[in-house]
Amino acid sequence: MKMGKWTEFASAGFAVVFSIALSGSNAHAWGGAELQKRAQQTFGTLPTEVPNQDNPITDAKINLGRKLYYETKLSKAGDISCNSCHDLTRFGVDGEPTSPGHKGQRGARNSPTVYNAALHFVQFWDGRAANVEEQAKGPILNPVEMAMPSEGTVVSRLAKDREYRELFVKAFPGVKKPITYNNVARAIGAFERRLVTPSRFDAYLAGDTKALSRAERKGLKTFMDTGCIACHNGSAIGGGMYQKLGLVRPFETKDHGRADVTKAAADEKVFKVPALRNIAETAPYFHDGSVKTLDEAVRLMAAHQLGKDLKDKEVQSIVTFLQALTGKIDTAYIAPQ
């Protein structure tokens, strides 16, 4: 049987976990310095921005992208913006299982946070967009979400606004027709590429062992020893691979996941692994927003993805660590201007 992409990613992830386990299987072998070194190797460093060589970040582009992010003119009825579902003052989410769109319609999937999203290897739960620029194009034309009828309608509406005409010229100098649908996405993408949220965990990774409490460090160790880092690794602490939901124990869902995109049987119930930064602030959880609490999410993931039934104290220890991943929002950067 041909190996699907998610299997390749899973194999790579578990190889990392098993190699680490072999080098430190004794639960008491990890001292403070060793745990910190292990974490540094697993998660790396959070950048201040996520560059894209095809869309260089400039101040003018960011200023335009910020304005467009809050712009309700991008929706058919003029009542929905990017921020409606991805509220930047609420860690990039709206707190709903699924978000209300055009005329109150709701899609089938939870709206994930935009913070740190540019770090992910693909966008959307099913990975159908390669980057945040491509992702920005989707909701605007989606009939359930913002419901604009065409790219031309978007361009025409923005071109009637003098301020937008000036902002597009500044953001895309020397271009004969700067107001294009692609440039709308490039501007929003440039703005999102600096939506990163450093936390106390990053100070810990940078060398400050006291940045995390003893309970949080214990939770980090539990998180790593349990095997969560098979999927939740890298600077975003996830978002770097696909994985089948119900890898070890079946998980009931009517959502076909990535198979809706690829039409491949191997991708049935396969989703992009969510990143865990700010996870304590972005409930509800999972692709359908069906899980209300972080405790439940941890317990279910351990059972279905790792085949482990965690004790209450283990769940709470992991949750304690995850709460330390809540980062700092740059309120000046996100403020509408």
C-alpha positions as CSV (number, residue, x, y, z in Angstrom):
1,M,0.0,0.0,0.0
2,K,1.4,3.4,-1.0
3,M,2.2,5.5,2.0
4,G,0.2,8.8,2.2
5,K,1.8,12.1,3.1
6,W,0.3,12.1,6.5
7,T,2.0,8.8,7.2
8,E,5.3,10.2,6.1
9,F,5.0,13.1,8.4
10,A,3.8,10.9,11.3
11,S,6.8,8.6,10.9
12,A,9.2,11.5,11.0
13,G,7.5,12.9,14.0
14,F,7.5,9.7,16.0
15,A,11.1,9.0,15.1
16,V,12.1,12.2,16.9
17,V,10.1,11.2,19.9
18,F,11.5,7.7,20.1
19,S,15.1,8.9,19.6
20,I,14.6,11.3,22.5
21,A,13.0,8.7,24.6
22,L,16.0,6.3,24.1
23,S,18.4,9.0,25.2
24,G,16.5,9.8,28.4
25,S,14.1,7.1,29.3
26,N,14.7,7.5,33.0
27,A,12.0,9.9,34.2
28,H,14.4,11.3,36.7
29,A,17.3,11.8,34.3
30,W,16.2,15.1,33.1
31,G,17.6,17.9,35.2
32,G,16.7,21.6,34.7
33,A,19.5,22.2,32.2
34,E,18.8,19.0,30.3
35,L,15.1,19.6,30.1
36,Q,15.8,23.1,28.8
37,K,18.2,21.8,26.2
38,R,15.8,19.2,25.1
39,A,13.1,21.8,24.7
40,Q,15.4,24.1,22.8
41,Q,16.1,21.3,20.3
42,T,12.4,20.4,20.0
43,F,10.9,23.9,19.6
44,G,13.6,26.2,18.4
45,T,13.3,30.0,18.4
46,L,10.2,32.1,17.6
47,P,11.0,34.7,15.0
48,T,9.8,38.3,15.2
49,E,8.3,37.9,11.7
50,V,7.8,35.2,9.1
51,P,9.3,36.4,5.8
52,N,8.1,35.4,2.3
53,Q,10.5,36.0,-0.5
54,D,7.6,36.4,-2.9
55,N,5.9,39.0,-0.8
56,P,8.5,41.2,0.9
57,I,7.3,42.9,4.1
58,T,7.2,46.7,4.0
59,D,5.7,49.3,6.3
60,A,3.4,50.5,3.5
61,K,2.2,47.0,2.8
62,I,1.6,46.4,6.5
63,N,-0.4,49.6,6.9
64,L,-2.6,48.6,3.9
65,G,-3.0,45.1,5.1
66,R,-4.0,46.2,8.6
67,K,-6.7,48.4,7.2
68,L,-8.0,45.6,4.9
69,Y,-8.0,43.2,7.8
70,Y,-10.6,45.3,9.6
71,E,-12.4,46.3,6.4
72,T,-16.1,45.2,6.2
73,K,-16.2,46.3,2.5
74,L,-14.6,43.0,1.7
75,S,-17.9,41.3,2.5
76,K,-21.0,41.3,0.3
77,A,-23.3,42.8,2.9
78,G,-20.6,45.1,4.3
79,D,-20.9,43.6,7.8
80,I,-18.0,41.1,8.1
81,S,-14.2,41.6,8.1
82,C,-11.3,39.3,8.7
83,N,-11.4,40.4,12.3
84,S,-15.0,39.3,12.8
85,C,-14.0,35.7,12.9
86,H,-10.3,36.2,13.9
87,D,-10.6,38.9,16.5
88,L,-7.1,40.2,17.2
89,T,-8.0,41.4,20.7
90,R,-9.2,37.9,21.6
91,F,-6.0,36.0,20.5
92,G,-7.3,35.8,16.9
93,V,-10.5,33.8,17.4
94,D,-14.2,34.6,18.1
95,G,-14.8,31.9,20.7
96,E,-17.4,30.1,18.6
97,P,-17.4,26.5,17.5
98,T,-18.0,27.7,14.0
99,S,-18.2,31.3,12.9
100,P,-21.3,33.1,11.6
101,G,-20.8,34.4,8.0
102,H,-23.0,35.9,5.3
103,K,-26.6,36.1,6.5
104,G,-25.7,34.1,9.6
105,Q,-24.6,31.0,7.8
106,R,-22.1,28.8,9.5
107,G,-19.4,26.6,8.0
108,A,-18.5,23.2,9.3
109,R,-15.1,24.0,10.7
110,N,-13.7,26.1,13.6
111,S,-12.0,29.4,12.7
112,P,-8.4,29.0,13.9
113,T,-6.3,31.8,15.3
114,V,-4.3,34.0,12.9
115,Y,-1.6,34.6,15.5
116,N,1.6,32.8,14.5
117,A,-0.3,31.2,11.6
118,A,2.4,32.4,9.1
119,L,4.7,29.8,10.7
120,H,2.5,26.9,9.6
121,F,3.6,24.9,6.6
122,V,0.1,25.2,5.0
123,Q,-3.2,27.0,5.9
124,F,-6.7,25.9,6.7
125,W,-7.5,22.6,8.5
126,D,-7.2,20.7,5.2
127,G,-4.1,22.5,3.9
128,R,-5.7,23.8,0.8
129,A,-3.8,27.1,0.9
130,A,0.0,27.2,0.7
131,N,0.5,30.3,2.8
132,V,-1.3,33.2,4.5
133,E,-1.5,35.2,1.3
134,E,-3.3,32.4,-0.4
135,Q,-5.5,31.9,2.6
136,A,-6.6,35.5,2.7
137,K,-8.3,35.0,-0.7
138,G,-10.5,32.2,0.4
139,P,-13.0,33.6,2.9
140,I,-13.7,36.8,0.9
141,L,-15.2,34.8,-2.0
142,N,-16.7,32.0,0.0
143,P,-20.5,32.1,-0.3
144,V,-20.9,31.0,3.3
145,E,-18.4,33.4,4.8
146,M,-17.9,36.9,3.2
147,A,-19.7,36.0,0.0
148,M,-18.3,38.6,-2.4
149,P,-19.4,37.4,-5.9
150,S,-16.0,37.9,-7.7
151,E,-12.5,39.2,-7.5
152,G,-13.5,42.1,-9.8
153,T,-16.3,43.2,-7.4
154,V,-13.7,43.4,-4.6
155,V,-11.3,45.4,-6.7
156,S,-14.1,47.7,-7.9
157,R,-15.4,48.4,-4.4
158,L,-11.9,49.3,-3.1
159,A,-11.1,51.4,-6.1
160,K,-13.9,53.8,-5.4
161,D,-12.3,54.7,-2.1
162,R,-9.7,57.5,-2.4
163,E,-7.8,56.4,0.7
164,Y,-7.4,52.9,-0.7
165,R,-6.2,54.2,-4.0
166,E,-3.5,56.1,-2.2
167,L,-2.6,53.2,0.1
168,F,-2.3,50.7,-2.8
169,V,0.0,53.0,-4.7
170,K,2.3,53.3,-1.6
171,A,2.3,49.6,-0.9
172,F,2.9,48.6,-4.6
173,P,4.9,51.4,-6.1
174,G,5.6,51.5,-9.8
175,V,2.8,49.1,-10.6
176,K,0.4,50.3,-13.3
177,K,-2.7,48.8,-11.6
178,P,-1.9,48.4,-8.0
179,I,-5.4,47.5,-6.8
180,T,-5.7,43.8,-7.6
181,Y,-7.2,40.9,-5.8
182,N,-3.7,39.3,-5.5
183,N,-2.4,42.6,-3.9
184,V,-5.3,42.6,-1.4
185,A,-4.0,39.2,-0.3
186,R,-0.4,40.2,-0.3
187,A,-1.1,43.2,1.9
188,I,-3.1,41.2,4.4
189,G,-0.5,38.5,4.3
190,A,2.3,41.0,5.1
191,F,0.4,42.3,8.1
192,E,-0.2,38.7,9.4
193,R,3.4,37.8,9.0
194,R,4.2,39.9,12.1
195,L,1.4,38.6,14.2
196,V,3.7,36.6,16.4
197,T,3.2,36.3,20.2
198,P,6.3,35.7,22.3
199,S,5.6,34.2,25.7
200,R,7.4,33.3,28.9
201,F,8.1,30.0,27.3
202,D,10.3,31.8,24.8
203,A,12.2,33.4,27.6
204,Y,12.7,29.9,29.0
205,L,14.0,28.7,25.6
206,A,16.3,31.6,25.4
207,G,18.0,30.5,28.6
208,D,16.0,31.9,31.5
209,T,15.1,28.8,33.5
210,K,13.1,30.9,36.0
211,A,10.8,32.1,33.3
212,L,8.6,29.1,33.9
213,S,7.4,28.0,37.3
214,R,8.4,24.6,38.7
215,A,4.8,23.3,37.9
216,E,5.1,24.6,34.3
217,R,8.5,23.0,33.8
218,K,7.0,19.7,35.2
219,G,4.2,20.1,32.7
220,L,6.6,20.7,29.9
221,K,8.4,17.4,30.8
222,T,5.1,15.6,31.0
223,F,4.1,17.0,27.6
224,M,7.3,15.8,26.1
225,D,7.5,12.4,27.8
226,T,3.9,11.7,26.9
227,G,4.7,12.0,23.2
228,C,2.8,15.1,22.4
229,I,5.9,16.5,20.6
230,A,5.5,13.8,17.9
231,C,3.2,16.3,16.3
232,H,3.4,19.5,18.3
233,N,7.0,20.7,17.8
234,G,8.8,23.5,16.1
235,S,8.5,27.2,16.9
236,A,4.7,27.3,16.5
237,I,4.5,24.1,18.6
238,G,2.5,22.4,15.9
239,G,1.3,23.5,12.5
240,G,4.1,21.7,10.7
241,M,2.5,18.5,9.5
242,Y,-0.6,16.6,8.7
243,Q,-1.9,13.9,10.9
244,K,-4.9,11.5,10.9
245,L,-7.4,12.2,13.6
246,G,-7.8,8.9,15.4
247,L,-4.4,7.6,14.6
248,V,-4.3,5.0,17.3
249,R,-8.0,4.8,18.4
250,P,-10.8,5.7,16.0
251,F,-12.2,9.2,16.3
252,E,-15.8,9.7,15.1
253,T,-16.3,12.7,12.8
254,K,-18.2,13.2,9.6
255,D,-15.5,15.5,8.3
256,H,-13.4,13.9,5.6
257,G,-10.5,16.3,6.3
258,R,-7.8,16.6,3.7
259,A,-9.5,13.9,1.6
260,D,-12.0,16.6,0.5
261,V,-9.1,18.3,-1.2
262,T,-7.0,15.4,-2.5
263,K,-9.8,12.8,-3.0
264,A,-7.3,10.3,-1.7
265,A,-8.4,7.5,0.6
266,A,-5.1,7.9,2.5
267,D,-6.1,11.4,3.5
268,E,-9.5,10.5,5.1
269,K,-9.8,12.3,8.4
270,V,-6.4,13.8,8.0
271,F,-6.0,17.4,9.2
272,K,-3.2,19.9,9.6
273,V,-1.9,19.6,13.2
274,P,-3.0,22.8,15.1
275,A,-0.3,24.9,16.7
276,L,-0.5,25.3,20.5
277,R,0.6,28.9,21.1
278,N,-2.1,30.8,23.0
279,I,-4.1,27.5,23.1
280,A,-5.5,28.3,26.6
281,E,-7.2,31.4,25.1
282,T,-8.6,29.9,21.9
283,A,-11.3,27.5,23.0
284,P,-13.3,25.7,21.7
285,Y,-11.1,23.1,20.2
286,F,-10.7,20.6,17.3
287,H,-11.6,21.1,13.7
288,D,-15.3,21.4,14.5
289,G,-15.1,23.3,17.7
290,S,-16.8,20.5,19.6
291,V,-14.4,20.3,22.6
292,K,-15.0,23.1,25.1
293,T,-12.1,22.7,27.6
294,L,-8.4,22.3,27.3
295,D,-8.4,19.5,29.8
296,E,-10.8,17.5,27.6
297,A,-8.8,18.3,24.5
298,V,-5.6,17.0,26.1
299,R,-7.3,13.8,27.4
300,L,-8.8,13.0,24.0
301,M,-5.7,13.7,22.0
302,A,-3.6,11.4,24.3
303,A,-6.2,8.7,23.9
304,H,-6.9,8.9,20.2
305,Q,-3.5,9.9,18.9
306,L,-1.1,8.2,21.3
307,G,-3.3,5.4,22.8
308,K,-2.7,6.7,26.3
309,D,-5.2,7.1,29.1
310,L,-3.8,10.0,31.1
311,K,-4.4,10.3,34.8
312,D,-6.0,13.5,36.0
313,K,-2.7,14.8,37.5
314,E,-1.0,14.2,34.1
315,V,-3.7,16.1,32.2
316,Q,-3.5,19.0,34.7
317,S,0.3,19.1,34.5
318,I,0.2,19.4,30.7
319,V,-2.5,22.0,30.8
320,T,-0.4,24.0,33.3
321,F,2.4,24.0,30.7
322,L,0.1,24.9,27.9
323,Q,-1.2,27.9,29.8
324,A,2.4,29.2,29.8
325,L,2.2,29.4,26.0
326,T,-0.1,32.4,26.2
327,G,1.9,35.1,24.5
328,K,1.9,38.9,24.4
329,I,-0.3,40.7,21.9
330,D,1.3,43.9,20.4
331,T,-1.7,46.2,20.9
332,A,-0.1,49.0,19.1
333,Y,0.6,46.9,16.0
334,I,-3.0,45.5,15.8
335,A,-4.7,48.8,16.5
336,P,-6.9,50.0,13.6
337,Q,-5.5,53.1,12.0
